[in-house]
Amino acid sequence: MSVTEEKKNALPRAVKAEAVGVDSKEVQAFIDDCRENSIEVHSIMVLRHGQVASEAYKYPFGPDKKHMVYSVSKSFTSTAIGLAIHEGYMTLETKFLDVFPEFRPLKFDPYLEKLNVHHLLCMQSGKSVSPMVDRTADHWIEDFVESPWAFEPGTEWQYISENMYILCAMIHRQTGMSVMEFLTPRLFEPLGIEDPFWETCPSGIETGGWGLMIKLEDLAKFSLCYQQKGMFNGKQVIPQEWVELASSAIADNSSKNTDIDNDKGYGYCFWRCGGYANAFRSDGMFSQYGIVFEDIDAVVAVNSGNADQQVVLDAIWRHFPKAFIDDDPDAETVIPEFKPYKAIEPGDRNTEIERKLEGRRITFNKAHVINIAGLPVSVIPLVATFMEKDRAGNINNIDFQFLEDELIFSWSEGDERNSIHVGMDGEYRWDSIVLGGIRYTTASCAAWTGDNVLEVRIRPVETIAERILKFNFKENNKVAMEPSTFPSSSAIVDHIKYAVKSVLSSDLLANIAERALPAVGTFMDPTHHGVIR
């Protein structure tokens, strides 16, 4: 891509934040607040009057790297539905069985007969789909249809991600296009969103409720388009009536939530905010946000790796809208910045073991318990792979090639093999890998951290977490590999716990699940035992 094309597709940048009414010192105060309170925020972009007033990225995250946005994906699915309705492919009243009559059961089901696009969009489908369903199997629509009913469609609210998958399947059927094909000329190209990635089911249908990877600026563009009532660069990209409807409080979610930002109403995959009344947001697990301030002509986009989402929102409200001021082109300004994640400090090299490993391979026994559970250990952290159709996993056949200030780390997972450069001089090395059919960019470092212990850290920057592998070299060519994750793998358990509770009708079973699931974290990253061949 040429420099001219890059500029054309980038949002305009203000000369200084204060010139467009943003206090840059307050943006820095938000970043400092996150650091002081151990809140894992990776990046922030603040827009005012349609311009980027302030932005900052915590290295190795950066403006040119995609980031998993989890349930922000739902807002894009909703937009696709809005565009499909505008073009006459369906209506809010289009019923699931109108599009998929082959799933009409032999026994009459009045709830399934009633289920329509509106119910799916605002989380009033009534279905309770287990978050533990097998996503490697090619029957996602059947899983949805066969899942139990929690209530009659349209009568209550319950957050079910699979509702969005069904909507994506309906787009495929009604338009003859994938959601990506449908959105490319209608949304992605007008907004200058380049090369987005969206995970699919085994049949090639976008997951809908999760799985989208885009850059922070892409999220900011999308949010800006909603803030401008569907306009972008002078063109009506999203119908104004859809923007106003989707961002309104359509469904009452107050009975299912207690956090101030989760009980103020739910639209068509947008949340009304409680920390600031005249705001709505797209919202993704581990605190991915596109927040639209309706009465201030402003947007805040954030990527994070923080499991407690209200903690991040509380930090945002401590500084926004306080950061929005009168335009003052003469005011003093600062360039906000995060303290970067740092590579491991280099230590003394264990040349004896390094020589021993040259030209040899380490093989590991399978960890059977986690394979039975469908959670094999991968270089990609579980928080990224849990919802994927192919979780990769079972790290094996490891080769180390030690160079002057780095090593080449090679390994297999299933039928995929990858090799990456890993810095051993206190600096990251950049590379790319493919696991589970998905391409990731890695920032990696390593060091000898103790007697016969080599620590390798691999951060796939499109995900939220860093994988840490500690290799303990023992006598008789034996090796123990201890995997861990930062933030820890137990973070995903908190989300699974509440998701499981929400789909269990029995209070007793729900309480048992809440107590039992945290124990899952104790075996998610078991020690693997292997040998040098």
N, C-alpha and C positions, 0 to 999 in steps of 0.2 A: 504494500500500500504506500502511496506517495505521501509526502508531508502535507500537500494540499488536501488530499482526501482525509487525512487525520484531522486537520483543522476543521474541515467541513462537517465532520461527524461529531466533533467535540462540542460540549456546551460552551457558551461564551464565558470567559473569565473576567471578573472585575479587576480593575487596576489595584484596588485594595478593598478589604472587607468593609471597612467603615464607609466607603463611598457608596455602597448599596445598602447601608443600614444594618451591618452585622458587626458586633463588637468582637474583634479577633481575640482579645484578652479573655473574654468569657468562653470562647471556644477552647482556648488553652486551659481554662479553669475546669471545663468538663473533662478534658483529657487527664489533667492532674488528679481530679476527683476519682476517675477510674483507676488510676495507678495507686493512689493512696488507699483505696478500698478494695483492691485486688479484683477489680471488675475487668473481665477479659474482652475488651473492645479492640477490634482489629483496624477499623478505619471509620472516618466520618467525612461527609460532604454536606456543606450548608449552602443552600441556594436562596437568593433574595432577588426579587424583581427579574426572575428568569436567568440570573447569572450565578456562576459558581463564586461565592464570596470567600469560602474557606474550605480547605480539605487537608486531611492528614492521614497517613498510613503507617501502621506499625510494622516495620521491616521484620521478616521478609515479605509480608503482604505489600501490595503495591497497586498503582492505578491501572497497570496493564494486565493484571491477573484476575481471572474469574474467581468467584467465591460461591460456594453452595448457599442458596437462599432458603432452602427448606420450604415452609408453607407460604412464603411470599409467592411461590409458584401458583398458589390458588388464585391470587389476584390476576395473574396473567391468564389463567384458565377462564375466570369470570369475564375478562375482557374479550377473549375469543368468543364466548357465548354471546356477549353483547353485540359483537360485530356480526355473528351468524344470525342473530335475531333481526338486526338492522337490514340484512341482505335477504331476509325471507326464508332462510333454511329451517327455522324453527321459531317457536314462540315460548314465552314463559309457561304457557299451559301445555306445551308438548309433553306427552306422557312417555315414560320410559318404554312401555309396551307398544306405543305407536311406532317407535324406532326399532325395538327389538322384540317383535311379536313371538319369535321362536322361544323366548324365555317365559311365555305364559304357562303356568303350571296346569296340570290336569285338574287339580282341585282349585276351585275358584278362590282367589286371594284378593279381597276387596282393597287391602292396603296397596298391593302391588299395582292394581288397576288404577289407583288414584295417583301414584307417585309421578311427579312431573319435574320439569326443569327448575321451576321456582323452589320447590322443596329441596332439591339437591344443592342449589346455589347458596341458600341461606341456612344450611345445616338443620333442616327440618324434615329430612327424609324419613326418619323413624328407624332406620336400620342401625344395628349394632354389629359392626364388623370387627372381629378380633384383630388387634395389632400383631398377634403372633401367627397370623395366617401365612402359609408357605408361599412366598413370592417367587420362588423358582419354578413353580408349576404354571402351566399355560391355561388357567381357567379363572382369571380374575373376575370376569363378569358373573360366572356361575357362583363364585365365592360370595359375591355381593348379594345376589338373588337368594341364595340359600342361607344367608346369615339371619339371625332372629330379629324380630321386630321389637323395638323398645316402646314404640308408641305409634299412633296413627299419623301418617304424613301430614305435616302442617300444623300439628297441635302443640308440639314442644320443640326445644332446641337442644341439639347434641352434636358436638364437634366430631365429625367423621371424615377423615381425609379421603377415603375411597369414594365419597360422593363426587369428588372432582374427577376421579378416574372415569367414572360412569359418564360424566359430561364430555370428557375427551373422546370416549368411545362413541358417543352420540354425534360429535362433530365429524369423526371419521366416517360414520355411516351416512350422515346427511349431506356432507359436502364432497365426499369422495377424496378428501385430502387429509393428511395428518395435521395435527394442530400446528406443528412447526411450519408446514407448507402453507397452511391457511394464514398464519400470523405474519409470515415473512414480508409479503408485499403490503399488508394492511397495518402492521404495527412496527415490526423490527426495522424494516428499511426506512420508513418515515422518521423514526426516532434515532436512526443511526446506530442501532444495536447490532453489532457485528458478531457473527459466529457464536450465537448462544447455543448452549447444550442442554438437552432435556432427556432425562432417563425415560426408558419405556418399559412396558411389560414384555414378556416373551413374544407376544404377537405384534409388537412394534407400536402399540398405542402409548402415548405419553402418560406418565403416571398422574399428572394433573395436580395432585395435592402436594407434591414435593418433587425434587429431582432436577430443578432448574439451576444452571450455573451461568451467572452473568457477572460483569464487572460492576463495581460500586457506582460508577457514573451511569451505567445502564439503568440501575435501580433508581438513580436520581432523575434520569430523563423520564422514565415511566411515571414516577411520582409527580414530576413537574407537569406532565401532560394531564394528569388528573387534577392537579392544582389549577390548571388553566382551562378547566371544563372541557378537556378533550382536544384542545388546540396545541399544536407544536409547530414552530417555525411558520406561523401564519396559515397552517392547514388544519382543518378539522379531522383529526386522525381517529378519535373515538367519539361517537355520538354524544352530544352534551346531555341528552336525557338519560343516557346510560350512566354517565359519570355521576350525575346527581342521584340517580336511583341506587346504584351500587354502593355509594359511599354513605347512604342514609341508614338510620337504625331501623332495619326491616324486621328483624327478629329480636325478641326479648331473651337475652342470655343471662339475666341477672340471677336466676335460680341455680345456675350451674357454676357460677364463679363468684369469688369474693375479692380478688384483687381489683383495685380501683380502675384499672385500664381494661379489664375483661368483663365488666358487667354493665357497660353503658350502651349496649346495642350492637348488633351484628348486621352488616349489609350483605351484599353479594360478594363475599370473601374480602371484605374490608371491615376493620374494627373501629368503632367510635372510641375516642380516648377519654379517660377520666382525669388524667393529670392536667389536661388543658381542654376545655369543653369544645372549642371550635377547631377541632383537629380530628383527623381519621388516619388510619395507617394500614399498610400491608405489613404482615407480621409473620416471621419465620422462627422455627425452633432455634434455640441457642442465640436468640436476640438479633435477628436480622430485621431491620425496620426501614420502611419508607414512609415518613410522617409528613402529612400535608397540613399546614396551618392555613385554614381557609380564609381568615380575616387579616392575615399579616403578609400575604404574598410571599410565602416562604415554604421551603422543604428542608427536612433533615433526613439524610440517608445514612444508615449505620450498618456495618457488618461486625459480627462479634462471635465469640466462642464461649458465652456465658450461659450456664444452664438455668439459672434463676432469672427469668426474663423481666419480672417486675423490678428487680434490683437495677437493671440497666435502664428501664423506663423511668424509674425514680431519679436516677442520675441525670437523665435527659431533662426532666422537668425542673431539676434544680438550676439548670442553666439556660433552658429554652422555655418560653419565649423571652426570657430576660436578655438574651444576647441580641435580640432584634431592637435596633435603635433608629433614631432619625438619621437619614443620610448625612454623612459628614466627611467629605473628601479630604479635609485638612487634618483629620484626627491622626494621632499616632497609631501605628498598626504593628502587629507581630505576625510571624508565620508559625502557626501552631504545629507542634510536632509531638509524636509519641517517643518514648524511650524504646529502642528496638529490642526485639528478642535477640539474644546473643548466642553465638555458637559456643560449644564447649571450649574452655581454655585448654590449650595444648599442654600435655604433660610429657614425661619421659617416655620414650618409645620402648616397647618390649620387643627388642630386635630378635630375641631368641624364639619367641612364639611366632613372630612375623615370618622368620625364615622357615619355621616348621610348617606354616600354613601355605607357603608358596607352592602352587601346582597341585594342591590337595583340595578335597571337597568335604564339607561337613554335611552329614545326613541326620535327620531327626525322626524319631518315632512320632506317629500321629497322637495327638491328644484326643482320645476317643470320646470323653464326656462332652466336650464342647462341639465335636463333630455330630454327635447324636442330637445335640440341641440346635444344630444348624448354624453355629457361630464360630467357625474355624478362624484362628488368628491369622490376620493379614497384615502386611505392611501398611495398608490403609486402615485407619482406626475404625472401630466398630460404630462409632457415632456417625460415620459416613456410609458404612456398608449395610447397616441394619435394614434399611428399606429397599435395598437393591435386589434385582432379580438374580444377580450373580454376585455372591459375596466374596469370590476368590477364596483366599485363605490356605492354610497349611503350608507355611513357609518351610522350604526344604532346599536341599542341594545347594548349599551356600559356598561360594568361592570368595576369597579375599586376595586381592592383589595390592600390595603395599608399595607406594611410590614415595618420593621425597617428602612431600607435604600433603599428601592425600592418599586415599585408598580407592580402589574400584571394588564395589560391593555388588555381587551377582547372586541371584536367587531364583527359585521357581515357586510358583503358586499354580497348582493345577497344570494346564497346558500352556501357561504363559511364563516366559522367562525375561527378566529384566536385569540390566546392569547400570549402575549409577556411579558418578564420581562423588566422593565424600571428603570434605575438607578436614584435615588433621592439624591445621595451623591456626585455629581460632576463627576461621572464616567459613561461611557456607559455600557449598558448590551447588550449582544449578544443573538440573537434568530433567528428563521426562520419562514416565513409565506408563504402561498400559496394564491395568488389572481389572478383571471383571468386564472387559471390553470397553473400559472408560480410560481416557488419557488424563493423566495428572502431571503437574509440574512439581518437582521436588526441590527443596532446599535442605541440604544434608550436611552433617558434621559428625566427627567422631574423636575419641581420645581414649587412651589407656587411663582408667580412673582408679585403679587399685591393683593389688597383686593379681596378675593374670586375668584382669577384667577389662574387656574392651566394650565401651559404650558407643552405640551408633544411634544417632537421632535423625529421623527422616520426617520432614514436614511436607505433606502434599498441600500446597498453598490454596488449592481450590476447596479444601475441607476446612474444618474448624480446629483440628487437633494435630498434635505431633506424636509420632510413634517413636518410642524409645526401646531399643533392644540391647540388653546387657548380656554379653557372652562371657561366661566364666569357664576358663580353660583349666581342666583338671588332669590328674594323672591318668595314664593308660589311654591317652587320646580321647578322653571323654570331655563333652562340652555340655553345659547347661545354658540355655537361652531364656532369659527372663524378660518377657514383653510387658510394657506398660504404656500409658498414654497420658499426655498433658493437653487439656484437662483430662481427668481420670475417666476411665470407661464406666465407672459407676454413675456418671452424670446421665448417661442414656437410660439407666435403670429408673431414675426418678421420673422420666417422661413415660417409660413403659408402664410404670406403676400406676400413674394417674390415668393413663389411657385404658389400661385393663380395668381399673375400678369403674371407669365411666361406662363400660359396656357390659358389666355384670349386673343383672337385675337384683340379685340377692345381696342384701347388705352384709350377710355373714361371709359369703364368698368374696365380696369386694374387700372386706377387712382382712381376710386371710391372704388375698393377693397382695395387699399393701404391705403386710408384714413379711411375706415370703420372698417377694421379688428382690429386695435389697441384697439378699444372700447370693443372687445371681452374680453380682459384681465380684464375689470372691473367687469364681472360677472362670471369669471371662478372659483373664490373661494368665493362664497357668504356666509354670515352668516347663520348658520343652527339653527333653534329654536326647543328646545325639553323640556322634562319634566322628573323629577325623579319619577319613579313608585314605 
